[in-house]
């Protein structure tokens, strides 16, 4: 499952198409289409995304940006309830961020030099295979 957007585009518009393609593997049976929770940064804190997750019964572990907090407070009782954030669960998001940092160490991926989507995707897959093979073999021996 891979969705690629233009390099200069924001990530959050791709959230809904990505959720439509999402499959969570299980030990036995069909893959699930609904995860237990979705972790995201403040860029994914929108009314549409939160509403989509709520209707599907998925827990949103997404902090609320300061400007949205201000808008909600300014509206008073009509502003709605504050966003519930599980801070302990949100701390686990760093695993994904570290992986993105490793991917961006490849200059071609971080700057998006490739003009064709197929070539860019191939570089991402190659980067993933190399990381996976290093994980299987373990750290290099010290000399």
N, C-alpha and C positions, 0 to 999 in steps of 0.2 A: 504494500500500500504506500504509494508515494504521490503526493501532490506538490507541484512546484509552481510558485507564483513568481511574478517579475521581481528582480532583485531590489528595486526601489519601492516596492509596494509593502504595506504593513501586513503583519501576520494575522491580525484578528479577523479580516474578512474571509480568510480561508478556514475559520473554525467550523462553521456549519458543514461545508463539504467534507472536511476531514472527519467530523463526527458521523456523517452518513456512511463513510467507508470503514469506520473503525470496527475491528473484530478483536475481542479479547480471548486469547486461547485458553483452553481448559485441558485438564489431563484426559478427560473422557467426554465425548459428545461434541456437539456443534459449538463453534466459538460464540461467545456472548456478544451482543451488539450494544450492551449498556454497561459501562464501567461503574464501579462503586462511587468513585470520586474523580474529579478533574482538577488538577493543580495548574494554575496559571499566574502570570504576573499581572500587574495593574492594567496593562493594555487590554486584557480580556474582560475587564469589568464594564460590561455594558448591559443595558436593560434587556436587549434581545438575547444575548448569550445566557444571562442568568435565567431569563424566562424559559429558554429552550431547555436548559439543564433541569430546572424545576419541574417542567411538564414531563420529562423523562424519568424523574426520580433520582437524578444524579446529584451527589453532593458537590457544591462548588467551593473549592478552596482557593479563592481569588480575593486578594485584598482590595479595598475600596480606595481610589485615589482621593487626594485631599480636595480637589475641586468638586468631585461628586459629593463628598461629605458636606462641603459648604453649601452646595445647592440644596441638599436634603434638609439641612438644618435651617436654611433660610425659608423653606416652605413650611416649617413648623410641623403641626400634626398631619398636614397633607403630604409631607415629604416621605412618609413611610418609615419603616423600621430600619435601624442600622444593619449593615451587612454582618452576618455571623461568620467569623473567620476562625478556623481551627489552627492556631499559631504553631502547635507542635507538628501537625501534618504539613503545614506550609514550609517548615524548615527542610523537609525532605526534597523540595523542589531543586535544591542545589545539585543533586545528582544529575539532573537533566542539563542544568546550566553548565556544569563541568564538561559534559559530553559535547555540548555546542562549542565550548572554548577549544576543545581538542580538534574538532572539525575545522574551526576557523584558523587553526595554525597552518593549514594548507592555504597558501596565498591565493591560488586560483579559485578556491571555494569561497574564501572570505571576500574577495573583490569581484567575484562573478564575471571573470573574463570571458567565459564561454558564451558564444552567441546562441548555440543550439541547446535545447532542453535535454536532449538525449545524451550529449557529451557531459553536461553538468551533472546529470543524474548518475552517469557512469562513474564520475569522479567521487561522488558521495558514496556510492556502493563500494568502490574500491577502498575508500577511507574506512568504511565500516568493516570490511573484510579484514583489513590489516589490523584494526583495533581488536577485532574478535580473535584473530589468530595469536596476537600478543597476549591476550587474556588467557587463552588456552595453554600457551607454552609457559606462562609465568614471566617474572622479571628476568632479565639477562643475568648470567652468573657474574659475580664480582671476581676480578683478577688481582 
